[in-house]
């Protein structure tokens, strides 16, 4: 479930990151999002968005791999609680990997309420998150009850 928080962090950063540094994503589909990565990095270099406080505790540093369907993917890197970059190149040892279909990723990008869409997809088990090392698996296991309670309230 902690992995859900990471996916939520990713999409929060896409939609509303930090009041002072907002990441604006214009893409309405997966291909456009992948093409927009360099522009997103320009925004990040100018004003890196901060991860919300409670999520920063759980995910302060590391790489988060997002696999979209069978052939598309990107990497999200967080450093010191700030969004550091997006990349089409995937590191060998990301902390977590999220799996989502291209159709579902497109629905998030096209949504007026991206957070609600992510939560709905997660509840429907259309987003799968995997911890890629033993420590992260333990953290995810411990965080599941908290995440489930947050989702129920939404």
Secondary structure as UniProt FT lines:
FT   HELIX           2..15
FT   HELIX           30..46
FT   HELIX           53..58
FT   STRAND          62..68
FT   TURN            69..71
FT   STRAND          72..79
FT   TURN            80..81
FT   STRAND          82..87
FT   TURN            92..93
FT   STRAND          96..100
FT   HELIX           102..110
FT   HELIX           114..123
FT   TURN            124..125
FT   STRAND          127..131
FT   HELIX           134..153
//
